[in-house]
Amino acid sequence: MTTFDDREHAFENKYARDEEMAFRVVARRNKLLGQWAAGLMKLTPEETDAYSKAVVQAEFEEAGDEDVVRKLLGDLTAAGVETDEATVRAALDANAVEARRQLMEAR
């Protein structure tokens, strides 16, 4: 293998690791968001676990965060929790930071 091939292979590996890490951060963030929303809705621990898994699954409906925001906003509103899109997006941002921190500490 040439040096160029080695560098190309290294960049491909780094890209794959970065993409995997980004996926893990989003999944962890969504789990934390589900737990946050479940707390606001006063769900039981079993319901909280199921709800946080449903929020993680909501990420796969469409690209971006809109599907998750829409789900959380709809569920919170349906449960009678006073909230708005800005509050949900602030929680999304805060939990993204926390998810990244947790994953970095786990390494």
VMD Tcl script that builds the backbone (N, CA, C; Angstrom):
set m [mol new atoms 321]
animate dup $m
set s [atomselect $m all]
$s set {name element resname resid chain x y z} {
  {N N MET 1 A 0.830 -1.184 0.000}
  {CA C MET 1 A 0.000 0.000 0.000}
  {C C MET 1 A 0.874 1.246 0.000}
  {N N THR 2 A 0.462 2.250 -0.722}
  {CA C THR 2 A 1.219 3.492 -0.748}
  {C C THR 2 A 0.798 4.381 0.415}
  {N N THR 3 A 1.565 5.411 0.635}
  {CA C THR 3 A 1.244 6.367 1.689}
  {C C THR 3 A -0.100 7.021 1.422}
  {N N PHE 4 A -0.378 7.305 0.156}
  {CA C PHE 4 A -1.663 7.906 -0.190}
  {C C PHE 4 A -2.815 6.963 0.163}
  {N N ASP 5 A -2.664 5.696 -0.122}
  {CA C ASP 5 A -3.691 4.714 0.212}
  {C C ASP 5 A -3.892 4.614 1.718}
  {N N ASP 6 A -2.783 4.653 2.459}
  {CA C ASP 6 A -2.866 4.616 3.919}
  {C C ASP 6 A -3.633 5.818 4.451}
  {N N ARG 7 A -3.349 6.999 3.931}
  {CA C ARG 7 A -4.042 8.210 4.368}
  {C C ARG 7 A -5.522 8.143 4.021}
  {N N GLU 8 A -5.820 7.662 2.820}
  {CA C GLU 8 A -7.220 7.545 2.408}
  {C C GLU 8 A -7.977 6.589 3.337}
  {N N HIS 9 A -7.365 5.476 3.654}
  {CA C HIS 9 A -7.974 4.500 4.548}
  {C C HIS 9 A -8.181 5.100 5.947}
  {N N ALA 10 A -7.209 5.842 6.427}
  {CA C ALA 10 A -7.318 6.482 7.741}
  {C C ALA 10 A -8.454 7.496 7.760}
  {N N PHE 11 A -8.596 8.303 6.696}
  {CA C PHE 11 A -9.686 9.273 6.624}
  {C C PHE 11 A -11.045 8.578 6.572}
  {N N GLU 12 A -11.129 7.484 5.840}
  {CA C GLU 12 A -12.379 6.732 5.777}
  {C C GLU 12 A -12.754 6.178 7.148}
  {N N ASN 13 A -11.775 5.657 7.873}
  {CA C ASN 13 A -12.030 5.139 9.220}
  {C C ASN 13 A -12.468 6.245 10.170}
  {N N LYS 14 A -11.817 7.394 10.077}
  {CA C LYS 14 A -12.192 8.518 10.938}
  {C C LYS 14 A -13.611 8.972 10.628}
  {N N TYR 15 A -13.949 9.056 9.355}
  {CA C TYR 15 A -15.293 9.461 8.969}
  {C C TYR 15 A -16.332 8.487 9.535}
  {N N ALA 16 A -16.060 7.203 9.425}
  {CA C ALA 16 A -16.985 6.190 9.941}
  {C C ALA 16 A -17.144 6.326 11.457}
  {N N ARG 17 A -16.051 6.543 12.171}
  {CA C ARG 17 A -16.119 6.715 13.629}
  {C C ARG 17 A -16.890 7.980 13.990}
  {N N ASP 18 A -16.646 9.077 13.264}
  {CA C ASP 18 A -17.350 10.336 13.528}
  {C C ASP 18 A -18.854 10.190 13.295}
  {N N GLU 19 A -19.229 9.499 12.220}
  {CA C GLU 19 A -20.649 9.284 11.920}
  {C C GLU 19 A -21.312 8.415 12.985}
  {N N GLU 20 A -20.599 7.391 13.434}
  {CA C GLU 20 A -21.141 6.527 14.488}
  {C C GLU 20 A -21.322 7.317 15.781}
  {N N MET 21 A -20.357 8.161 16.103}
  {CA C MET 21 A -20.458 8.973 17.312}
  {C C MET 21 A -21.625 9.946 17.209}
  {N N ALA 22 A -21.810 10.568 16.061}
  {CA C ALA 22 A -22.925 11.505 15.867}
  {C C ALA 22 A -24.254 10.772 16.041}
  {N N PHE 23 A -24.364 9.564 15.508}
  {CA C PHE 23 A -25.587 8.775 15.659}
  {C C PHE 23 A -25.846 8.463 17.123}
  {N N ARG 24 A -24.798 8.078 17.838}
  {CA C ARG 24 A -24.944 7.742 19.256}
  {C C ARG 24 A -25.345 8.957 20.084}
  {N N VAL 25 A -24.794 10.122 19.749}
  {CA C VAL 25 A -25.150 11.353 20.474}
  {C C VAL 25 A -26.625 11.664 20.268}
  {N N VAL 26 A -27.100 11.572 19.042}
  {CA C VAL 26 A -28.508 11.868 18.755}
  {C C VAL 26 A -29.423 10.865 19.466}
  {N N ALA 27 A -29.073 9.592 19.445}
  {CA C ALA 27 A -29.888 8.582 20.117}
  {C C ALA 27 A -29.922 8.832 21.623}
  {N N ARG 28 A -28.771 9.132 22.206}
  {CA C ARG 28 A -28.723 9.409 23.650}
  {C C ARG 28 A -29.488 10.689 23.975}
  {N N ARG 29 A -29.330 11.715 23.141}
  {CA C ARG 29 A -30.059 12.964 23.335}
  {C C ARG 29 A -31.565 12.712 23.329}
  {N N ASN 30 A -32.030 11.922 22.381}
  {CA C ASN 30 A -33.458 11.652 22.286}
  {C C ASN 30 A -33.967 10.856 23.482}
  {N N LYS 31 A -33.146 9.949 23.983}
  {CA C LYS 31 A -33.526 9.209 25.188}
  {C C LYS 31 A -33.657 10.165 26.373}
  {N N LEU 32 A -32.686 11.059 26.510}
  {CA C LEU 32 A -32.745 12.045 27.586}
  {C C LEU 32 A -33.938 12.977 27.430}
  {N N LEU 33 A -34.252 13.362 26.190}
  {CA C LEU 33 A -35.431 14.195 25.928}
  {C C LEU 33 A -36.705 13.467 26.326}
  {N N GLY 34 A -36.774 12.189 26.005}
  {CA C GLY 34 A -37.938 11.402 26.391}
  {C C GLY 34 A -38.101 11.333 27.898}
  {N N GLN 35 A -36.996 11.202 28.609}
  {CA C GLN 35 A -37.048 11.182 30.072}
  {C C GLN 35 A -37.474 12.539 30.620}
  {N N TRP 36 A -36.979 13.607 30.001}
  {CA C TRP 36 A -37.355 14.964 30.411}
  {C C TRP 36 A -38.863 15.173 30.235}
  {N N ALA 37 A -39.364 14.826 29.056}
  {CA C ALA 37 A -40.791 15.015 28.764}
  {C C ALA 37 A -41.648 14.112 29.650}
  {N N ALA 38 A -41.197 12.889 29.877}
  {CA C ALA 38 A -41.945 11.966 30.734}
  {C C ALA 38 A -42.058 12.524 32.154}
  {N N GLY 39 A -41.000 13.170 32.618}
  {CA C GLY 39 A -41.053 13.801 33.929}
  {C C GLY 39 A -42.088 14.915 33.985}
  {N N LEU 40 A -42.169 15.694 32.920}
  {CA C LEU 40 A -43.171 16.757 32.864}
  {C C LEU 40 A -44.587 16.192 32.814}
  {N N MET 41 A -44.738 15.043 32.181}
  {CA C MET 41 A -46.058 14.416 32.061}
  {C C MET 41 A -46.381 13.517 33.259}
  {N N LYS 42 A -45.417 13.415 34.193}
  {CA C LYS 42 A -45.571 12.616 35.404}
  {C C LYS 42 A -45.873 11.144 35.103}
  {N N LEU 43 A -45.091 10.564 34.215}
  {CA C LEU 43 A -45.241 9.155 33.862}
  {C C LEU 43 A -44.545 8.271 34.886}
  {N N THR 44 A -44.986 7.037 34.978}
  {CA C THR 44 A -44.348 6.068 35.875}
  {C C THR 44 A -42.989 5.677 35.288}
  {N N PRO 45 A -42.128 5.042 36.079}
  {CA C PRO 45 A -40.830 4.615 35.542}
  {C C PRO 45 A -40.955 3.698 34.322}
  {N N GLU 46 A -41.920 2.795 34.334}
  {CA C GLU 46 A -42.113 1.907 33.185}
  {C C GLU 46 A -42.569 2.695 31.964}
  {N N GLU 47 A -43.495 3.626 32.173}
  {CA C GLU 47 A -43.984 4.465 31.079}
  {C C GLU 47 A -42.876 5.372 30.554}
  {N N THR 48 A -42.031 5.852 31.465}
  {CA C THR 48 A -40.906 6.705 31.076}
  {C C THR 48 A -39.952 5.951 30.166}
  {N N ASP 49 A -39.651 4.717 30.521}
  {CA C ASP 49 A -38.756 3.899 29.700}
  {C C ASP 49 A -39.348 3.682 28.306}
  {N N ALA 50 A -40.619 3.328 28.246}
  {CA C ALA 50 A -41.277 3.098 26.958}
  {C C ALA 50 A -41.361 4.402 26.158}
  {N N TYR 51 A -41.641 5.500 26.827}
  {CA C TYR 51 A -41.772 6.766 26.126}
  {C C TYR 51 A -40.430 7.233 25.565}
  {N N SER 52 A -39.367 7.087 26.341}
  {CA C SER 52 A -38.053 7.512 25.853}
  {C C SER 52 A -37.627 6.680 24.638}
  {N N LYS 53 A -38.000 5.400 24.614}
  {CA C LYS 53 A -37.719 4.564 23.443}
  {C C LYS 53 A -38.533 5.039 22.240}
  {N N ALA 54 A -39.766 5.475 22.470}
  {CA C ALA 54 A -40.612 5.981 21.382}
  {C C ALA 54 A -40.037 7.268 20.803}
  {N N VAL 55 A -39.452 8.105 21.657}
  {CA C VAL 55 A -38.832 9.343 21.169}
  {C C VAL 55 A -37.605 9.012 20.324}
  {N N VAL 56 A -36.827 8.033 20.739}
  {CA C VAL 56 A -35.672 7.602 19.946}
  {C C VAL 56 A -36.149 7.109 18.583}
  {N N GLN 57 A -37.214 6.338 18.549}
  {CA C GLN 57 A -37.750 5.825 17.287}
  {C C GLN 57 A -38.291 6.936 16.391}
  {N N ALA 58 A -38.802 7.999 17.002}
  {CA C ALA 58 A -39.364 9.116 16.225}
  {C C ALA 58 A -38.299 9.769 15.357}
  {N N GLU 59 A -37.051 9.675 15.742}
  {CA C GLU 59 A -35.949 10.278 14.976}
  {C C GLU 59 A -35.861 9.705 13.569}
  {N N PHE 60 A -36.319 8.492 13.381}
  {CA C PHE 60 A -36.162 7.814 12.097}
  {C C PHE 60 A -37.277 8.118 11.105}
  {N N GLU 61 A -38.251 8.948 11.496}
  {CA C GLU 61 A -39.365 9.263 10.599}
  {C C GLU 61 A -38.938 10.138 9.434}
  {N N GLU 62 A -38.094 11.119 9.698}
  {CA C GLU 62 A -37.610 12.010 8.647}
  {C C GLU 62 A -36.261 12.580 9.066}
  {N N ALA 63 A -35.559 13.152 8.127}
  {CA C ALA 63 A -34.246 13.723 8.416}
  {C C ALA 63 A -34.407 14.971 9.293}
  {N N GLY 64 A -33.452 15.185 10.166}
  {CA C GLY 64 A -33.474 16.367 11.022}
  {C C GLY 64 A -34.215 16.118 12.324}
  {N N ASP 65 A -34.363 17.183 13.086}
  {CA C ASP 65 A -34.955 17.090 14.418}
  {C C ASP 65 A -36.443 17.411 14.453}
  {N N GLU 66 A -37.003 17.803 13.320}
  {CA C GLU 66 A -38.397 18.252 13.301}
  {C C GLU 66 A -39.361 17.169 13.765}
  {N N ASP 67 A -39.111 15.914 13.417}
  {CA C ASP 67 A -40.000 14.838 13.826}
  {C C ASP 67 A -40.000 14.659 15.340}
  {N N VAL 68 A -38.847 14.810 15.964}
  {CA C VAL 68 A -38.744 14.675 17.416}
  {C C VAL 68 A -39.423 15.855 18.100}
  {N N VAL 69 A -39.169 17.058 17.613}
  {CA C VAL 69 A -39.796 18.250 18.196}
  {C C VAL 69 A -41.316 18.151 18.085}
  {N N ARG 70 A -41.786 17.742 16.925}
  {CA C ARG 70 A -43.229 17.613 16.692}
  {C C ARG 70 A -43.842 16.586 17.651}
  {N N LYS 71 A -43.172 15.447 17.834}
  {CA C LYS 71 A -43.682 14.415 18.740}
  {C C LYS 71 A -43.739 14.925 20.170}
  {N N LEU 72 A -42.643 15.505 20.633}
  {CA C LEU 72 A -42.607 15.997 22.011}
  {C C LEU 72 A -43.649 17.077 22.237}
  {N N LEU 73 A -43.724 18.024 21.333}
  {CA C LEU 73 A -44.674 19.116 21.475}
  {C C LEU 73 A -46.105 18.587 21.486}
  {N N GLY 74 A -46.409 17.672 20.581}
  {CA C GLY 74 A -47.750 17.092 20.532}
  {C C GLY 74 A -48.093 16.303 21.777}
  {N N ASP 75 A -47.158 15.488 22.244}
  {CA C ASP 75 A -47.404 14.663 23.429}
  {C C ASP 75 A -47.537 15.509 24.687}
  {N N LEU 76 A -46.676 16.511 24.819}
  {CA C LEU 76 A -46.757 17.385 26.001}
  {C C LEU 76 A -48.063 18.174 26.004}
  {N N THR 77 A -48.446 18.688 24.857}
  {CA C THR 77 A -49.692 19.437 24.758}
  {C C THR 77 A -50.886 18.537 25.067}
  {N N ALA 78 A -50.882 17.320 24.526}
  {CA C ALA 78 A -51.972 16.368 24.760}
  {C C ALA 78 A -52.072 15.988 26.237}
  {N N ALA 79 A -50.940 15.999 26.935}
  {CA C ALA 79 A -50.929 15.658 28.359}
  {C C ALA 79 A -51.280 16.850 29.238}
  {N N GLY 80 A -51.536 17.997 28.621}
  {CA C GLY 80 A -51.916 19.177 29.388}
  {C C GLY 80 A -50.747 19.939 29.975}
  {N N VAL 81 A -49.554 19.704 29.475}
  {CA C VAL 81 A -48.366 20.408 29.960}
  {C C VAL 81 A -48.224 21.704 29.164}
  {N N GLU 82 A -48.124 22.821 29.862}
  {CA C GLU 82 A -47.938 24.117 29.210}
  {C C GLU 82 A -46.510 24.203 28.690}
  {N N THR 83 A -46.367 24.247 27.395}
  {CA C THR 83 A -45.038 24.343 26.783}
  {C C THR 83 A -45.167 24.947 25.397}
  {N N ASP 84 A -44.026 25.291 24.833}
  {CA C ASP 84 A -44.012 25.817 23.468}
  {C C ASP 84 A -42.794 25.241 22.742}
  {N N GLU 85 A -42.712 25.528 21.464}
  {CA C GLU 85 A -41.640 24.971 20.646}
  {C C GLU 85 A -40.269 25.437 21.118}
  {N N ALA 86 A -40.173 26.682 21.570}
  {CA C ALA 86 A -38.882 27.206 22.035}
  {C C ALA 86 A -38.379 26.426 23.251}
  {N N THR 87 A -39.274 26.058 24.146}
  {CA C THR 87 A -38.894 25.284 25.331}
  {C C THR 87 A -38.399 23.902 24.931}
  {N N VAL 88 A -39.105 23.269 23.989}
  {CA C VAL 88 A -38.704 21.942 23.525}
  {C C VAL 88 A -37.349 22.022 22.830}
  {N N ARG 89 A -37.146 23.036 22.010}
  {CA C ARG 89 A -35.861 23.177 21.309}
  {C C ARG 89 A -34.721 23.489 22.288}
  {N N ALA 90 A -35.001 24.246 23.336}
  {CA C ALA 90 A -33.978 24.514 24.355}
  {C C ALA 90 A -33.601 23.217 25.071}
  {N N ALA 91 A -34.594 22.385 25.369}
  {CA C ALA 91 A -34.321 21.086 25.998}
  {C C ALA 91 A -33.536 20.195 25.043}
  {N N LEU 92 A -33.854 20.263 23.761}
  {CA C LEU 92 A -33.140 19.495 22.751}
  {C C LEU 92 A -31.659 19.877 22.746}
  {N N ASP 93 A -31.381 21.172 22.748}
  {CA C ASP 93 A -29.993 21.647 22.746}
  {C C ASP 93 A -29.258 21.257 24.027}
  {N N ALA 94 A -29.916 21.439 25.167}
  {CA C ALA 94 A -29.283 21.117 26.448}
  {C C ALA 94 A -28.985 19.623 26.552}
  {N N ASN 95 A -29.912 18.806 26.092}
  {CA C ASN 95 A -29.701 17.363 26.169}
  {C C ASN 95 A -28.692 16.872 25.149}
  {N N ALA 96 A -28.507 17.595 24.058}
  {CA C ALA 96 A -27.450 17.244 23.100}
  {C C ALA 96 A -26.085 17.404 23.749}
  {N N VAL 97 A -25.917 18.481 24.499}
  {CA C VAL 97 A -24.656 18.716 25.214}
  {C C VAL 97 A -24.445 17.629 26.266}
  {N N GLU 98 A -25.496 17.311 27.011}
  {CA C GLU 98 A -25.395 16.292 28.050}
  {C C GLU 98 A -25.110 14.916 27.447}
  {N N ALA 99 A -25.737 14.597 26.335}
  {CA C ALA 99 A -25.509 13.308 25.686}
  {C C ALA 99 A -24.062 13.179 25.228}
  {N N ARG 100 A -23.534 14.229 24.639}
  {CA C ARG 100 A -22.139 14.199 24.191}
  {C C ARG 100 A -21.206 14.046 25.384}
  {N N ARG 101 A -21.487 14.744 26.473}
  {CA C ARG 101 A -20.674 14.648 27.685}
  {C C ARG 101 A -20.686 13.217 28.225}
  {N N GLN 102 A -21.884 12.615 28.298}
  {CA C GLN 102 A -21.986 11.258 28.808}
  {C C GLN 102 A -21.212 10.256 27.950}
  {N N LEU 103 A -21.309 10.413 26.643}
  {CA C LEU 103 A -20.600 9.484 25.758}
  {C C LEU 103 A -19.094 9.685 25.814}
  {N N MET 104 A -18.644 10.909 25.969}
  {CA C MET 104 A -17.207 11.171 26.081}
  {C C MET 104 A -16.662 10.601 27.383}
  {N N GLU 105 A -17.439 10.691 28.463}
  {CA C GLU 105 A -17.003 10.146 29.737}
  {C C GLU 105 A -16.967 8.615 29.700}
  {N N ALA 106 A -17.856 8.019 28.933}
  {CA C ALA 106 A -17.920 6.566 28.852}
  {C C ALA 106 A -16.711 5.973 28.136}
  {N N ARG 107 A -16.045 6.775 27.330}
  {CA C ARG 107 A -14.884 6.278 26.585}
  {C C ARG 107 A -13.751 6.182 27.485}
}
mol reanalyze $m
mol bondsrecalc $m
mol representation Tube
mol addrep $m
